[in-house]
Amino acid sequence: MFPRKSELPSLAAARDPSLSFDPHNTGFAHWKELAPELHYNDPNFQKEFLKKLDALSSGSEASHCLHPTNLEELKRRMREEGYFQISEEMLGLATFGMSSLVPTVLARSVVQLRQSGWDPTYLNMYDEAWAILAVVSRIMFKVTGNRPNMDMLSWLVDPNQNAKGFSPHRDRQPPFPSRTFYGAAHEGIKGEVPHESSESVAEENVVIDNGGQPHYSTCWIPFTDACPDNSCLYVIPAHHDPGYWAGDTNEDKSPLEVALPNKEDYQHIKCLPAPRGSAIMFSHRIIHWGSAGRKGYHTPRIAFSCAFSADGFEPPYFARTHLPFPPSTLRQSLCAGQMIVYSDRYQFSAPVLKGYYDHFRLSLSEFHQDYRAKVVNEYATVVKNQALVNSTEKSAASLKRARTEDTPSHPSADVEEEEDDDALDDALDAMLQARMDGIDDLPDDFDDEGLGFSADDGEGDQMAIDEEEEDELDEEEMENAWRKEMPANAEYSFL
């Protein structure tokens, strides 16, 4: 009976990730202790999985999704509606007969990670997350021609903690949306079906008929039954959304208002309840969101998502030669990078952000420069904005003390100020290093937002300061005075 209750560890004992982050606990024993039912860089698991994947892909037990009749229907729905759903049976995780790929085991492991202070996205540390990516990759490539780009995330939405999914948004906002779909069907795309095997089995050279398919697509898999009571997905189908192909050009109305101009149009909204182990796949242009759940509901919504793209639209975060099972250090760096890129979902302290950035840097050279720029940009921006907020709060507190009595500052305030300064130093160093590495897509100037000066790339990585103050400000002052210039969020465009 749907929806079903999932037996999970208590969430009441879960620690706030921003308080529990420990960059030192990252070894094999640590990860195995956190999620003992999963596999952490386990050669035996990897070998068994790849063997079964090869057998299922080439034999009569191949995924039902890839049957020609089903495949054409999935293509049609993605092309015309911008999304489709497939059942647990069609996705086929159960056909591997591997206990750790059972949705309830994955959900339980996500809760265990959260209890220990790690975000659910750290599921990417385990082989199971990459095994799921390998399974989905074959389906997504056959439907759209897109390949995995390593934008992988996991979510735990507990309505009893007032959590809810993202508000209405499109995943990407390119300047010319109509150009982010493959051309006429007869053009297609020629390439190799992703073969997630490190044993170099001969890959199949095929022509994919992907006319009209998006250049970017996402697969969303719930590990617990997703329903309105615990936040399932809602979408506005492409053919009811004027901005889906044409772009959001109306300056007076939001894309949501354009798609829903009157009360009758609200009937086009599709609620997508999804049993655990099933999947919803959708394009970068569809307006979608997660509902707010019902307080008192017995099971949180736990889900995993992975994205796929055409390389010309968005290159993979790191080379696909690392697939199907990337080395553990690269996984850790990816998780940390994702925490920074999606930091608007959290309230990380400066030390936690610095810890994530240190982890990201462990594999810095392995990441594509576009992803490096995205992470560095977001890290610098968040740290800068935190410093501005802290500076304002400290000024207000100082003014209040001056109006009352000479109350000495608390020692913890000095510690926090030192932590903020360290994080600012690291953020500036990260930006300067990124520019030396040839990453150009970074904020050009950081000038006065109540802190006093600007930094400008100019003809080099020199700080541009008001000429009258140039000789008066030392390096430390220069590094700690940035202007608030929040770039458009590259991941989500909220409506």
C-alpha positions in Angstrom: 0.0 0.0 0.0 1.3 3.4 -1.0 2.6 5.4 0.8 4.4 3.1 3.2 6.1 3.8 6.5 9.9 3.2 6.4 11.5 2.0 9.6 14.4 4.4 10.1 16.7 5.4 13.0 15.3 8.3 15.0 15.9 11.7 13.6 15.6 13.3 17.0 19.2 12.4 17.7 20.5 13.9 14.4 23.2 16.5 14.9 23.3 19.7 13.0 25.9 19.2 10.2 27.3 22.7 10.7 28.1 21.8 14.4 29.4 18.3 13.8 31.7 18.8 10.8 35.1 17.1 11.6 37.6 17.3 8.7 39.8 14.8 10.5 37.4 11.8 10.5 37.7 10.8 6.9 39.4 7.4 6.8 38.1 4.0 5.8 37.1 3.0 9.3 35.2 6.2 9.8 33.0 5.8 6.7 32.3 2.1 7.3 31.3 2.9 10.9 28.8 5.5 9.7 27.0 3.3 7.2 28.0 -0.3 7.9 25.5 -1.7 5.4 27.1 0.1 2.5 30.4 -0.4 0.7 33.3 2.1 0.7 35.7 1.6 -2.2 35.1 -2.1 -2.0 36.7 -4.0 -4.9 34.5 -7.1 -4.4 31.3 -5.1 -4.5 32.5 -3.2 -7.5 33.4 -6.3 -9.4 30.2 -8.1 -8.6 28.1 -5.1 -9.6 29.9 -4.5 -12.9 29.5 -8.2 -13.8 25.8 -8.1 -13.2 25.5 -4.8 -15.1 27.2 -6.2 -18.1 24.9 -9.3 -18.0 21.7 -7.2 -17.5 22.7 -4.8 -20.3 23.4 -7.4 -22.9 21.0 -10.2 -21.9 17.2 -10.7 -21.9 16.9 -9.2 -18.5 17.9 -5.7 -19.8 15.9 -2.8 -18.2 12.3 -2.6 -19.4 13.0 1.1 -20.0 15.3 0.1 -22.9 12.7 -1.9 -24.7 12.1 -0.1 -28.0 8.4 0.6 -27.3 9.0 2.0 -23.8 12.0 3.9 -25.0 10.0 5.8 -27.6 7.4 6.7 -25.1 9.9 8.0 -22.7 11.5 10.1 -25.4 8.2 11.5 -26.5 7.3 12.5 -22.9 10.7 14.2 -22.3 10.5 16.0 -25.6 6.8 17.2 -25.3 6.2 17.3 -21.5 9.8 17.8 -20.1 9.6 14.9 -17.7 8.6 11.3 -17.2 8.3 8.8 -14.4 9.4 5.1 -14.4 8.5 2.4 -11.9 10.9 0.7 -9.5 10.7 -2.4 -11.8 11.6 -0.3 -14.9 14.5 1.3 -13.1 15.7 -2.1 -12.2 17.9 -1.7 -9.1 16.2 -4.8 -7.6 17.3 -6.9 -10.5 20.9 -6.8 -9.2 20.0 -8.8 -6.2 22.4 -6.7 -4.0 21.0 -6.0 -0.6 22.8 -2.6 -0.2 20.9 -1.3 -3.3 17.6 -1.7 -1.6 16.0 1.7 -1.1 15.2 1.1 2.6 18.9 0.3 3.2 20.0 3.5 1.4 17.4 5.5 3.3 18.7 4.1 6.6 22.2 4.9 5.7 21.4 8.5 4.8 19.8 9.0 8.3 22.9 7.5 9.9 25.1 10.0 8.0 22.9 12.8 9.1 23.0 11.6 12.7 26.8 11.8 12.6 26.8 15.3 11.3 27.4 14.7 7.6 25.0 15.9 5.0 23.0 13.3 3.1 25.0 14.2 -0.1 27.9 12.3 1.5 26.2 9.2 0.3 28.5 9.9 -2.7 31.3 8.5 -0.5 29.9 5.0 -1.0 30.0 2.7 -4.0 26.2 2.4 -4.0 25.7 6.0 -5.2 28.0 5.4 -8.1 26.4 2.1 -8.9 23.0 3.9 -9.2 24.6 6.5 -11.4 25.8 3.7 -13.7 22.3 2.2 -13.9 20.6 5.5 -14.6 23.3 6.5 -17.1 22.3 3.9 -19.6 18.7 4.9 -19.5 19.4 8.6 -19.7 21.8 8.3 -22.6 19.3 6.2 -24.6 16.6 8.8 -24.0 18.4 12.1 -24.3 22.0 11.4 -25.4 23.3 13.1 -22.2 26.1 11.7 -20.1 26.7 12.0 -16.3 28.2 15.3 -15.2 28.6 14.4 -11.5 26.1 16.9 -10.1 25.0 14.4 -7.5 23.0 15.2 -4.4 21.0 13.5 -1.7 18.2 15.0 0.4 16.5 14.4 3.7 13.3 16.4 4.1 11.6 15.9 7.4 8.3 17.8 7.8 8.5 17.3 11.6 11.5 19.6 11.5 9.8 22.1 9.3 11.9 21.1 6.3 10.6 21.4 2.8 11.9 21.0 -0.8 13.2 23.7 -3.1 10.7 26.4 -4.1 9.6 26.6 -7.7 12.6 26.9 -10.1 14.2 25.9 -13.3 17.5 24.0 -12.9 19.3 26.1 -15.5 18.7 29.5 -17.0 20.7 29.7 -20.3 20.5 33.0 -22.3 18.9 31.2 -25.3 16.9 28.3 -24.0 15.7 27.1 -27.4 19.3 26.4 -28.3 19.7 24.0 -25.4 17.8 21.2 -27.1 19.2 18.8 -29.7 18.2 19.5 -33.3 15.9 17.7 -35.6 15.4 14.1 -34.9 17.1 13.0 -38.1 20.3 14.6 -37.0 20.6 12.6 -33.8 23.8 12.1 -31.9 26.5 9.5 -32.6 28.4 8.1 -29.7 29.1 5.2 -27.4 26.6 3.9 -25.0 28.2 4.5 -21.6 29.7 1.3 -20.4 30.2 1.5 -16.7 32.9 -1.1 -16.6 36.6 -0.7 -15.8 37.3 -3.9 -17.6 37.2 -2.3 -21.0 34.6 -4.5 -22.6 33.9 -3.4 -26.1 31.5 -0.5 -26.2 28.6 -0.3 -28.6 28.8 2.4 -31.2 25.3 3.7 -31.9 23.3 6.6 -33.3 20.9 8.1 -30.8 17.8 9.6 -32.2 17.6 12.4 -29.6 16.0 15.2 -31.6 14.2 17.7 -29.3 15.8 16.3 -26.2 17.3 18.7 -23.6 21.0 19.3 -23.3 20.7 18.8 -19.5 18.5 16.4 -17.6 18.1 15.1 -14.0 17.1 11.8 -12.5 15.5 11.9 -9.0 15.1 8.7 -7.0 13.2 8.5 -3.7 14.5 6.1 -1.1 11.3 6.5 0.9 7.8 6.8 -0.6 7.5 10.4 -1.6 4.0 11.9 -1.2 2.4 15.3 -0.5 2.6 14.5 3.3 6.5 14.4 3.2 7.2 16.6 0.2 6.9 15.1 -3.3 7.7 16.9 -6.5 5.4 19.1 -8.5 5.9 20.2 -12.1 4.4 22.4 -14.7 4.5 20.3 -18.0 6.5 21.9 -20.8 3.5 22.4 -23.1 1.8 24.5 -20.4 4.8 26.7 -19.8 5.4 29.5 -22.4 8.9 30.1 -21.1 10.1 26.5 -21.3 11.5 26.9 -24.8 11.2 30.6 -25.5 12.8 31.8 -22.3 11.6 34.0 -19.4 11.5 37.3 -21.2 8.6 38.9 -19.4 10.1 41.6 -17.2 6.9 42.3 -15.4 5.9 38.8 -14.4 7.8 35.8 -12.9 8.0 32.6 -15.0 5.5 31.1 -12.6 3.0 33.9 -13.2 3.4 33.6 -16.9 2.8 29.8 -16.8 -0.2 30.2 -14.5 -2.0 33.4 -15.6 -5.4 32.4 -14.3 -7.0 30.0 -11.9 -7.8 27.4 -14.5 -4.1 27.1 -15.4 -3.4 25.8 -11.8 -5.1 22.6 -12.9 -2.1 21.9 -15.2 0.2 21.5 -12.1 1.1 17.8 -11.8 1.7 16.3 -8.4 4.2 13.4 -8.7 4.0 10.9 -5.8 6.8 8.4 -6.2 7.2 5.0 -4.6 10.7 4.3 -3.2 13.1 2.9 -5.8 11.2 4.5 -8.7 12.5 7.5 -10.7 11.4 10.9 -12.1 13.5 12.3 -14.9 13.2 15.8 -16.1 14.8 18.6 -18.1 16.7 21.7 -17.0 13.8 23.9 -18.2 10.8 22.4 -16.4 9.5 24.4 -13.5 9.4 22.1 -10.5 9.4 22.2 -6.7 9.1 20.2 -3.5 6.0 20.7 -1.4 5.9 21.4 2.3 5.0 18.2 4.2 2.6 17.6 7.0 3.8 17.8 10.6 3.3 14.5 12.4 3.8 12.4 9.2 5.7 9.2 10.0 8.4 9.1 7.3 10.8 11.8 6.0 11.3 12.1 2.3 14.8 10.8 1.4 16.0 11.0 -2.2 19.0 11.0 -4.4 19.5 13.0 -7.6 22.1 12.9 -10.4 22.4 15.1 -13.5 23.4 14.5 -17.1 24.4 16.9 -19.8 25.8 17.5 -23.2 29.5 18.4 -22.8 29.1 21.6 -24.8 26.3 22.8 -22.5 27.9 21.8 -19.2 31.1 19.7 -19.0 31.4 17.0 -16.4 32.8 18.1 -13.1 35.7 15.7 -13.5 36.8 13.4 -16.3 34.5 10.4 -16.9 37.6 8.2 -17.0 37.2 8.1 -13.2 33.9 6.3 -13.6 32.3 4.0 -12.7 33.9 4.1 -9.2 36.0 7.2 -8.6 38.8 7.1 -6.0 37.7 8.0 -2.4 39.6 11.3 -2.2 37.9 12.5 -5.4 34.5 11.5 -4.0 35.3 13.4 -0.8 36.3 16.5 -2.7 33.1 16.4 -4.8 30.9 16.1 -1.7 32.7 19.1 -0.2 32.4 21.1 -3.5 28.6 20.4 -3.6 28.2 21.6 0.0 29.8 24.9 -1.0 27.9 25.3 -4.3 24.6 24.6 -2.5 25.5 26.4 0.6 22.4 28.7 0.3 20.5 25.7 1.7 22.5 25.8 4.9 23.9 28.2 7.5 27.5 27.0 7.7 29.9 28.8 10.0 33.2 30.1 8.7 35.3 27.1 10.1 32.9 24.6 8.5 33.1 26.3 5.1 36.8 26.4 5.4 36.8 22.6 6.2 34.7 21.9 3.1 37.0 24.0 1.0 40.1 22.2 2.3 38.5 18.9 1.4 37.6 20.3 -2.1 41.2 21.3 -2.7 42.4 17.7 -2.1 41.5 16.9 -5.7 41.5 20.4 -7.1 43.5 19.5 -10.2 41.0 16.8 -11.1 38.0 19.1 -11.5 37.1 20.9 -14.7 37.9 24.6 -14.5 34.2 25.5 -14.8 33.3 23.6 -11.7 36.4 24.9 -9.9 35.3 28.5 -10.7 31.8 27.7 -9.5 33.0 26.4 -6.2 35.6 29.1 -5.6 33.1 31.8 -6.6 30.4 30.5 -4.2 33.0 30.0 -1.4 34.3 33.6 -1.7 30.9 35.1 -2.0 29.4 33.3 1.0 32.4 34.0 3.3 32.4 37.6 2.1 28.7 38.0 2.9 29.1 36.4 6.3 31.9 38.8 7.1 29.7 41.7 6.1 26.8 40.5 8.3 29.1 39.8 11.2 30.7 43.3 10.8 27.3 44.9 10.9 26.2 42.9 13.9 29.4 43.7 15.8 29.0 47.4 15.0 25.5 47.3 16.3 26.6 45.5 19.4 29.4 48.0 20.0 27.0 50.9 19.6 24.6 49.4 22.0 27.3 48.9 24.6 28.5 52.5 24.1 25.0 53.7 24.8 24.6 51.7 28.0 27.9 50.9 29.8 31.4 49.9 29.0 30.7 46.1 28.8 33.9 44.2 27.7 33.5 42.0 24.7 33.0 38.3 25.3 36.1 36.1 24.6 34.1 34.0 22.1 33.6 37.1 20.0 37.3 37.4 19.6 37.5 33.7 18.5 34.7 34.2 16.0 36.4 37.2 14.6 39.7 35.3 14.1 37.8 32.5 12.4 36.1 35.0 10.1 39.5 36.6 9.3 41.0 33.1 8.5 38.1 32.2 6.2 38.4 35.6 4.4 42.1 35.1 3.9 41.4 31.6 2.5 38.7 32.9 0.2 40.8 35.6 -1.2 43.7 33.2 -1.7 41.4 30.8 -3.5 40.2 33.5 -5.8 43.7 34.8 -6.6 45.0 31.2 -7.2 42.0 30.5 -9.4 42.8 33.5 -11.5 46.4 32.4 -11.9 45.0 29.0 -12.9 43.2 30.7 -15.8 39.7 30.7 -14.2 38.1 34.0 -15.4 34.5 33.6 -14.3 34.9 35.2 -10.9 33.7 38.4 -9.4 35.8 41.2 -10.9 35.6 43.7 -8.1 35.0 43.6 -4.4 34.5 47.2 -3.3 33.0 49.0 -0.5 29.9 47.7 1.1 30.5 49.4 4.4 34.0 47.9 4.7 36.0 50.4 2.8 37.8 49.5 -0.5 37.6 47.5 -3.7 39.7 44.7 -5.2 39.9 44.6 -8.9 41.6 42.1 -11.2 42.7 44.8 -13.6 45.9 43.9 -15.5 46.8 41.4 -12.8 45.7 40.3 -9.4 46.2 43.7 -7.8 43.9 45.3 -5.3 42.4 48.5 -6.6 41.9 51.0 -3.8 40.8 54.5 -3.7 43.9 56.5 -4.6 43.7 58.8 -1.6 43.8 55.8 0.8 46.2 53.6 -1.2 49.2 54.3 1.0 47.2 54.1 4.3 45.6 50.7 4.0 47.7 47.6 4.8 47.3 44.2 3.2 45.2 42.8 6.0 42.6 45.7 5.7 42.5 45.2 1.9 41.8 41.5 2.2 38.9 42.0 4.7 36.9 44.6 2.8 34.9 43.1 0.0 31.8 44.4 -1.7 28.6 42.4 -1.7 28.1 41.3 -5.3 26.1 38.1 -5.3 26.4 36.4 -8.7 23.3 34.7 -10.2 23.0 31.2 -8.8 24.3 28.8 -11.4 22.4 25.9 -10.0 18.9 27.2 -9.4 16.9 30.1 -10.7 14.1 30.7 -8.1 10.9 32.1 -9.4 
